[in-house]
Amino acid sequence: MSLGSGLRVRRDMEAPSRDEGEDEEAAYLLTPFTNRHGPSKTKRRRRRSAFNMDHLSVRTVICLLLIVFFASVAGLHISRSVYVVPSGSLFLLFLRLILVLSSLSLRPEKCVATPGKGYQCQPKISQHWGQYSPFFSVPSEIPNVLPPDCNITFAQVLSRHGARDPTASKTKIYSSTIQKLQANVKRFSGKYAFLKSFTYTLGADQLTLFGEREMINSGIAFYDRYKKLANQDIPFVRASGQERVVKSAQNFTQGFHQARSSGKQADASFPYPILTIPEGSGFNNTYVGSRDRRIFSTLIVDYASSLNHALCTEFEDNEIYNTIGSKAQRTFLATFLSSITARLNADLVGANLTAADTISLMDLCSFTTVASPIGTVSPFCTLFTDDEWHHYDYYQTLGKYYGYGPGNPLGPTQGVGYANELIARMTGKPVDDHTTVNLTLDGSKETFPLNNALYVDVSHDNDMTAIFSALKLYNSPIPLSKTFIDHRERSKGYSAAWTVPFAGRAYFEKMKCRGRKEELVRIVVNGRVLPLETCGGDALGRCTLSKFVRSLDFATKGGRWDLCFSS
């Protein structure tokens, strides 16, 4: 992950149109962001669907069974032109069912994601793809509604970019895996039949059309949730500089604008400015010299970002820290993967798949699903059982937890700068930080305003994991097991799919409530209201602003930043 080009304020978005009467669910099918100055740098590829799976809904099957049953009892004509069957014969009953089913024109299952609930297609599978899961609303023990007699006064969203292609290195691996299978296996049958003619067409690193629509939906959801504030002002938007992140921010603002302008509220301020912050280990995020200075839109700006973990050299370069996540994953893989690989090799004679090949095939389930514009579930997903997907999800969770989260001694420190920025925005006081914060940017009212009610930050899953850890949202005294699947109750609801899916979103809210002298803070991650135990959260997951700030002592003291440059 990294944050890319020079810092800039963007105003290059074409305002979308909206047909009258278009509702929230239809907004999922909005045309994604386009640049008014010409085609996007990302070439739009018309991806041929790599699969064509027909599904029959349970409701349809039940109805057919009932029709056939009553027809058999009554000896009715199901189809005058084909047959007349007397009642009383189970054989004839099922024969009728087959004839009825064969006469139907089956249609693919529609997997429409909505702004609030996200992707809900085959949740027993799709919600267990770790960080490769599309956004979905996570179950919440605490009601995710505005408490009575309360008004939201501040809202900030921290979002991951939308669904993307595999990274450049991974897409080469996946393509080679498919080539290996097709070269070595002579017969593909049953659920493997699609592999014979499967053509690998995935790109590298770019936002997919499905991912763009995820972010449009996210902008709609943000407006709908904070409509009262949103009708008064527009959000201040930042994006880390990689192309898919910037484009995600653009699509988010398109969705926000779409919802804001659908009623009587005029929105002449669109396109909204987006502060784009560069990524990469070559940028100093704390003390910036004039040699890095660039001028855009009359603003003097510098390379820096609290959304980037690349500054801490020990964390990036020292194997003591940067291999903890992968080692935890390897330990867990040894508990479940060999049996899956053996089964695949038995079914696909001659394949000679390795453990790495098996993980690649599991990865392709998600990536080929989100390559479909409407998120049609890929046939790769049917190659594995629900239990195997649960293990895969935990495997990915361990990579985040021990790579960038509480399981890594320096993981939470990478999120300290953002935590201190959150404190500054919530309290209206200047940022106090000596870690990853760019003091030049955060010292300017233009690039870090403190008087906004709405803020939007778009970044990556690894950065978000570190930020959640710095905020102590999922920290538990007992680390996640590396040899068995820990229940979410013990992990305080932590998993990669629940925290950092594609287009994942965390809302940080302040609210004023009748009878309370001080504002209250609440955090909602992908629809789940967190209990905020570290600051004494009440039954509705809220604590006072002062207690919330005091609970962030790890961040206010700089985390373990002193260890970042110790060698």
C-alpha positions in Angstrom: 0.0 0.0 0.0 1.2 3.5 -0.6 -0.1 7.0 -1.1 1.4 8.1 -4.7 1.5 11.4 -6.6 2.0 15.0 -5.5 -0.5 16.5 -3.1 -3.2 18.4 -4.8 -6.7 19.7 -4.5 -8.9 18.1 -7.1 -11.9 19.7 -8.8 -12.1 17.7 -12.0 -15.3 15.8 -11.5 -18.3 15.9 -13.8 -21.6 16.2 -12.0 -23.8 13.2 -12.5 -27.4 13.3 -13.4 -30.2 11.5 -11.6 -33.5 10.5 -13.1 -36.6 11.5 -11.2 -37.9 8.8 -8.8 -34.6 6.9 -8.7 -34.3 5.3 -5.2 -31.4 4.3 -3.1 -31.2 0.7 -4.3 -31.2 1.8 -7.9 -28.3 4.1 -7.1 -26.1 1.0 -7.1 -26.3 1.1 -10.8 -25.2 4.7 -11.2 -22.7 5.4 -13.9 -19.3 5.7 -12.0 -17.2 8.8 -12.0 -15.9 10.2 -15.2 -13.4 13.0 -15.8 -14.6 16.1 -17.6 -11.2 16.5 -19.3 -11.3 13.1 -21.0 -11.1 9.4 -20.4 -9.7 8.2 -17.1 -6.1 7.1 -17.0 -7.4 3.7 -16.1 -8.6 2.1 -19.3 -12.0 0.7 -19.0 -12.1 -2.9 -19.8 -15.2 -4.7 -20.8 -14.7 -7.8 -18.8 -16.4 -10.9 -20.2 -18.0 -12.7 -17.3 -15.8 -15.7 -16.5 -18.9 -17.6 -15.3 -22.5 -18.2 -16.2 -24.2 -19.8 -13.2 -28.0 -20.2 -13.2 -29.7 -20.2 -9.8 -33.2 -21.0 -8.9 -34.5 -19.3 -5.7 -35.7 -21.3 -2.8 -39.1 -19.6 -2.9 -39.6 -20.7 -6.6 -38.8 -24.3 -5.8 -41.2 -24.4 -2.9 -43.9 -22.9 -5.0 -43.3 -25.4 -7.7 -43.4 -28.3 -5.2 -46.7 -27.1 -3.8 -48.2 -26.7 -7.2 -47.1 -30.2 -8.3 -48.3 -31.7 -5.0 -51.8 -30.3 -5.2 -52.0 -31.1 -8.9 -51.1 -34.7 -8.1 -53.7 -34.9 -5.4 -56.4 -33.4 -7.6 -55.3 -35.1 -10.8 -55.1 -31.8 -12.6 -53.6 -31.0 -16.0 -50.2 -29.3 -15.4 -49.7 -28.8 -19.1 -52.5 -29.8 -21.4 -50.2 -30.0 -24.3 -47.7 -32.4 -22.6 -49.3 -34.6 -20.0 -52.1 -35.5 -17.7 -51.1 -37.5 -14.6 -53.3 -39.1 -12.0 -52.7 -38.6 -8.3 -51.1 -41.1 -6.0 -47.8 -41.8 -7.7 -44.6 -40.4 -6.1 -42.7 -41.3 -9.3 -45.1 -39.3 -11.4 -45.0 -36.5 -8.9 -41.2 -36.0 -9.3 -41.6 -36.6 -13.1 -43.9 -33.7 -13.2 -41.5 -31.6 -11.2 -38.7 -32.3 -13.6 -40.9 -31.4 -16.6 -41.9 -28.2 -15.0 -38.4 -27.2 -14.1 -37.1 -28.1 -17.6 -39.7 -25.8 -19.1 -38.5 -22.8 -17.1 -36.1 -20.2 -18.4 -33.7 -19.9 -15.4 -32.2 -16.5 -14.8 -28.9 -15.7 -12.9 -29.3 -14.7 -9.3 -29.2 -10.9 -8.9 -26.7 -9.7 -6.3 -27.7 -6.0 -5.9 -25.8 -4.2 -3.1 -27.6 -1.4 -1.3 -26.0 1.7 0.2 -26.8 0.7 3.8 -26.6 -3.1 3.9 -24.0 -3.6 1.2 -23.3 -6.9 -0.5 -25.6 -9.7 0.8 -25.3 -12.3 -1.9 -24.5 -15.8 -0.4 -23.4 -14.4 2.9 -22.2 -17.8 4.3 -19.5 -17.5 1.7 -19.0 -13.8 0.7 -18.7 -12.6 4.3 -15.8 -14.9 4.9 -13.2 -13.7 2.4 -11.2 -11.6 4.8 -10.2 -8.2 3.5 -11.3 -9.4 0.0 -15.0 -9.4 1.1 -17.1 -6.7 -0.4 -18.6 -4.3 2.1 -21.5 -5.7 4.1 -23.4 -4.5 7.2 -22.0 -6.3 10.2 -24.4 -7.5 13.0 -24.5 -5.1 15.9 -25.4 -6.0 19.5 -26.0 -2.3 20.2 -28.7 -0.7 18.1 -27.2 1.3 15.2 -29.8 4.1 15.4 -29.7 7.6 16.7 -30.5 7.5 20.4 -33.6 9.4 21.5 -33.2 13.1 22.3 -29.8 13.2 20.6 -28.5 15.1 17.6 -25.3 14.4 15.6 -22.9 17.3 15.7 -19.9 15.8 14.0 -19.2 12.8 11.7 -16.1 11.5 10.2 -15.8 8.5 8.0 -12.6 6.5 7.4 -13.0 4.4 4.4 -11.1 1.7 2.5 -11.1 2.0 -1.3 -13.6 0.0 -3.2 -13.1 -3.5 -4.7 -10.1 -3.8 -7.0 -8.1 -6.1 -9.2 -5.4 -8.2 -7.6 -2.0 -6.5 -7.1 0.5 -6.7 -10.0 2.5 -9.4 -8.3 -0.6 -11.5 -7.3 -2.2 -11.2 -10.7 0.9 -12.9 -12.3 0.7 -15.7 -9.7 -3.0 -16.3 -10.3 -2.6 -16.3 -14.1 0.2 -18.9 -13.7 -1.9 -21.0 -11.5 -4.7 -21.2 -14.1 -2.2 -22.0 -16.8 -0.7 -24.7 -14.7 -4.1 -26.3 -14.1 -5.1 -26.2 -17.8 -1.7 -27.6 -18.9 -1.6 -30.5 -16.4 -5.3 -31.6 -16.1 -6.8 -33.6 -18.9 -10.4 -33.8 -17.5 -12.5 -31.2 -15.8 -15.9 -32.3 -14.6 -18.6 -31.3 -12.2 -17.9 -28.1 -10.3 -14.5 -27.9 -12.0 -15.9 -28.0 -15.5 -15.7 -24.2 -15.9 -11.9 -24.3 -15.5 -11.4 -26.0 -18.9 -12.4 -22.9 -20.8 -11.7 -20.2 -18.1 -9.8 -17.2 -19.5 -7.9 -15.1 -17.0 -8.7 -11.5 -17.7 -8.1 -9.7 -14.4 -5.9 -6.6 -14.4 -3.7 -5.2 -11.7 -4.3 -2.8 -8.8 -7.2 -0.9 -10.4 -10.6 -0.2 -9.0 -13.2 -2.5 -10.6 -16.6 -1.2 -11.8 -18.1 -3.1 -8.9 -15.7 -1.2 -6.6 -16.7 2.1 -8.0 -20.3 1.4 -7.4 -19.5 0.3 -3.8 -18.0 3.8 -3.2 -21.0 5.6 -4.9 -23.2 3.7 -2.5 -20.9 4.6 0.5 -21.4 8.3 -0.4 -25.1 7.9 -0.5 -25.2 6.1 2.8 -23.1 8.8 4.4 -25.4 11.5 3.2 -28.5 9.6 4.3 -27.1 8.9 7.8 -26.0 12.5 8.4 -28.6 14.3 6.3 -29.2 17.2 8.6 -25.5 18.1 8.7 -25.0 17.3 5.0 -27.7 19.7 3.9 -25.9 22.5 5.8 -22.3 21.9 4.5 -20.2 19.5 2.3 -17.5 17.2 3.8 -13.8 17.9 3.8 -12.3 15.1 1.8 -8.8 13.6 1.8 -7.5 10.6 -0.1 -4.2 8.9 -0.1 -2.5 9.2 -3.5 -2.8 5.8 -5.1 -5.1 5.9 -8.2 -7.7 3.5 -6.9 -7.9 5.4 -3.6 -8.3 8.8 -5.3 -10.9 7.3 -7.7 -12.8 5.8 -4.7 -12.9 9.3 -3.1 -14.3 10.7 -6.3 -17.0 8.0 -6.5 -17.8 8.6 -2.8 -18.4 12.3 -3.5 -20.4 11.5 -6.6 -22.8 9.3 -4.5 -23.0 12.0 -1.8 -23.8 14.6 -4.4 -26.3 12.3 -6.0 -28.2 11.9 -2.7 -27.8 15.6 -1.7 -29.2 17.0 -5.0 -32.0 14.5 -5.3 -34.3 16.5 -3.1 -34.9 20.2 -2.8 -31.3 20.8 -1.7 -29.2 22.6 -4.3 -25.6 21.5 -4.6 -23.7 24.0 -6.7 -20.5 23.2 -4.8 -20.0 20.0 -6.7 -17.5 18.8 -7.8 -16.1 18.9 -4.3 -12.3 19.4 -3.7 -10.4 16.4 -2.7 -7.0 16.8 -0.9 -4.8 14.1 -2.5 -1.9 13.1 -0.3 1.1 11.2 -1.8 2.2 7.7 -0.6 5.5 6.1 -0.4 8.4 5.5 2.0 10.4 8.4 0.5 8.1 11.0 2.0 8.7 12.6 5.4 5.4 12.7 7.2 6.5 14.7 10.2 9.2 17.2 9.4 9.0 18.4 5.8 11.7 20.4 4.1 11.1 23.0 1.4 12.7 20.8 -1.2 9.4 18.8 -1.2 7.2 21.8 -1.6 4.8 22.0 -4.6 2.2 24.5 -5.4 -1.3 23.5 -6.5 -4.4 25.7 -6.6 -2.4 28.5 -4.8 -1.8 26.2 -1.8 1.7 25.5 -0.6 1.7 21.7 0.1 4.2 19.1 1.1 4.5 15.3 0.9 3.1 13.8 4.1 0.3 11.6 5.4 -1.2 10.2 8.6 -2.8 7.7 6.3 0.5 6.0 5.5 2.5 3.5 7.6 5.7 3.7 5.5 7.7 6.0 7.7 8.6 3.7 10.6 11.8 2.1 9.2 12.0 -0.6 11.9 8.4 -1.7 11.1 9.0 -1.7 7.4 12.5 -3.2 7.2 13.2 -5.2 10.3 12.2 -8.9 10.0 11.5 -8.9 13.7 8.4 -6.9 13.0 7.6 -7.2 9.2 7.3 -11.0 9.2 5.1 -11.5 12.3 1.9 -11.6 10.3 3.1 -14.0 7.6 4.5 -16.3 10.3 1.2 -16.4 12.1 -0.6 -17.2 8.9 1.8 -20.1 8.1 1.3 -21.6 11.5 -2.5 -21.6 11.0 -2.3 -22.9 7.4 -0.6 -26.0 8.7 -3.8 -26.8 10.7 -6.2 -27.0 7.7 -4.8 -26.4 4.2 -3.2 -29.8 3.5 -6.5 -31.6 3.4 -8.0 -29.1 1.0 -5.0 -29.3 -1.4 -5.2 -33.1 -1.2 -8.8 -33.1 -2.1 -8.2 -30.8 -5.1 -5.4 -32.9 -6.4 -7.6 -36.0 -6.1 -10.4 -34.4 -8.0 -8.1 -32.8 -10.6 -5.8 -35.6 -11.6 -2.4 -34.4 -12.7 -2.8 -30.9 -11.2 0.0 -31.2 -8.6 -1.3 -28.2 -6.7 0.8 -26.7 -3.9 -0.5 -25.1 -0.8 0.2 -21.7 -2.4 -1.8 -22.7 -5.4 -4.8 -23.6 -3.2 -4.7 -20.2 -1.6 -4.6 -18.6 -5.0 -7.7 -20.5 -6.1 -9.5 -19.3 -2.9 -8.4 -15.7 -3.6 -9.8 -16.0 -7.1 -13.2 -16.6 -5.7 -13.4 -13.0 -4.4 -11.5 -11.3 -7.2 -13.5 -12.9 -10.0 -16.7 -12.1 -8.1 -15.9 -8.3 -7.8 -14.8 -8.4 -11.4 -18.4 -8.8 -12.3 -20.2 -5.5 -12.5 -23.1 -6.8 -10.5 -21.1 -9.1 -8.2 -22.2 -12.4 -9.6 -20.7 -15.1 -7.3 -17.9 -16.8 -9.1 -17.8 -20.6 -9.6 -14.4 -20.6 -7.9 -16.3 -20.1 -4.7 -18.1 -23.5 -5.1 -14.8 -25.4 -5.0 -14.7 -25.0 -1.2 -17.0 -25.7 1.7 -18.4 -23.2 4.2 -16.1 -24.5 6.8 -13.1 -24.1 4.5 -14.1 -20.5 3.9 -14.3 -19.9 7.7 -10.7 -21.1 8.0 -9.7 -18.9 5.0 -11.3 -15.9 6.6 -9.4 -16.5 9.9 -6.2 -17.0 7.9 -6.6 -13.5 6.4 -7.6 -12.1 9.8 -4.3 -13.3 11.3 -2.4 -11.5 8.6 -4.0 -8.2 9.5 -4.0 -8.7 13.3 -0.3 -9.7 13.5 0.9 -7.7 10.6 -0.6 -4.2 11.4 -2.8 -4.7 14.4 -2.6 -5.4 18.1 -0.5 -8.6 17.5 2.4 -6.6 16.2 4.4 -4.5 18.8 4.8 -1.7 16.3 1.4 -2.1 14.5 -0.7 0.3 16.5 2.1 2.9 16.4 1.5 3.3 12.7 -2.0 4.7 13.4 -1.0 7.1 16.1 -0.9 10.2 13.8 -4.4 9.6 12.5 -5.7 9.1 16.1 -4.2 12.5 17.1 -5.8 14.1 14.1 -9.2 12.7 15.1 -8.7 14.2 18.6 -7.9 17.6 17.0 -11.0 17.5 14.8 -13.3 16.4 17.6 -12.0 19.0 20.1 -11.3 21.8 17.6 -7.7 22.1 18.8 -4.5 22.0 16.8 -2.9 18.6 16.2 -0.4 17.6 18.8 1.7 14.8 17.2 5.4 14.0 16.5 4.9 10.7 14.6 3.3 10.5 11.1 1.5 13.8 10.9 2.6 16.4 8.4 2.9 19.5 10.5 2.8 21.8 7.4 -0.5 20.4 6.2 -2.1 20.0 9.6 -1.1 23.5 10.5 -3.1 25.0 7.7 -6.8 25.9 7.8 -7.0 25.1 4.1 -5.6 21.6 4.3 -6.7 20.7 7.8 -9.8 22.7 8.9 -11.1 22.3 12.4 -14.5 23.8 12.0 -16.1 21.3 9.7 -19.0 19.0 10.8 -18.3 16.3 8.2 -15.0 14.7 7.2 -14.1 11.9 4.7 -10.8 10.1 4.6 -10.1 7.3 2.1 -7.1 5.0 2.5 -6.1 1.3 2.6 -6.9 -1.8 4.8 -3.5 -2.0 6.4 -3.6 1.7 7.5 -7.1 1.3 8.8 -6.0 -1.8 10.8 -3.2 0.2 12.4 -5.5 3.1 13.1 -8.1 0.9 14.8 -5.3 -0.5 16.9 -4.0 2.9 17.9 -7.6 3.8 19.0 -7.7 0.5 21.0 -11.0 -0.5 19.4 -10.3 -4.3 19.2 -7.4 -4.7 21.7 -7.8 -7.7 23.9 -5.4 -8.9 26.7 -5.4 -12.3 25.0 -3.9 -12.3 21.5 -5.7 -14.2 18.7 -4.8 -17.9 18.5 -2.6 -19.1 15.7 -3.7 -22.7 15.9 -7.5 -22.6 16.1 -10.3 -20.1 15.1 -10.9 -17.7 18.0 -14.6 -16.8 18.5 -15.4 -13.2 17.7 -16.6 -12.8 21.3 -13.1 -13.3 22.6 -11.6 -11.1 19.8 -14.0 -8.3 20.6 -15.7 -8.7 17.2 -12.4 -8.5 15.3 -12.0 -10.1 11.9 -10.6 -8.8 8.6 -14.0 -9.2 6.9 -15.8 -7.3 9.7 -13.3 -4.4 9.9 -11.5 -3.8 6.5 -13.5 -5.3 3.6 -13.5 -3.6 0.2 -15.2 -0.2 0.7 -15.2 -0.8 4.5 -16.3 2.3 6.5 -15.8 3.5 10.1 -18.0 6.4 11.4 -16.7 8.5 14.2 -19.6 10.5 15.7 -20.2 13.2 18.3 -23.7 13.9 19.5 -25.4 16.2 21.9 -28.1 14.6 24.0 -30.8 16.2 26.2 -29.8 16.1 29.9 -26.1 15.6 29.2 -23.7 18.6 29.6 -20.9 17.1 27.6 -20.9 15.8 24.0 -20.8 12.0 23.6 -18.7 10.0 21.2 -19.7 6.8 19.3 -17.9 4.7 16.8 -19.6 2.5 14.2 -17.6 0.1 12.0 -19.4 -1.3 9.0 -22.7 -1.0 10.8 -21.6 -2.4 14.1 -21.7 0.0 17.1 -18.6 -0.6 19.2 -18.9 -0.8 23.0 -16.0 1.6 23.6 -15.0 -0.3 26.8 -11.7 1.6 27.1 -13.5 4.8 27.9 -16.4 3.4 29.9 -19.0 3.2 27.1 -22.6 3.1 28.1 -25.3 0.7 27.0 -25.6 2.5 23.7 -21.8 2.4 23.0 -21.1 6.1 23.9 -18.7 7.8 26.2 -18.1 11.5 26.9 -15.7 13.3 24.7 -13.3 14.0 27.6 -13.2 10.3 28.6 -12.7 9.3 25.0 -9.7 11.6 24.6 -8.2 10.4 27.9 -8.6 6.7 26.7 -6.3 7.5 23.8 -3.2 8.0 25.9 -1.3 5.5 23.7 -1.7 7.9 20.8 -1.3 11.2 22.7 2.0 9.8 24.1 3.3 8.9 20.6 2.8 5.2 20.8 6.2 3.4 20.5 7.5 5.8 17.9 10.9 5.8 19.6 11.4 2.2 18.5 10.9 3.1 14.8 14.4 4.3 14.4 16.3 2.3 17.1 18.6 0.3 14.9 
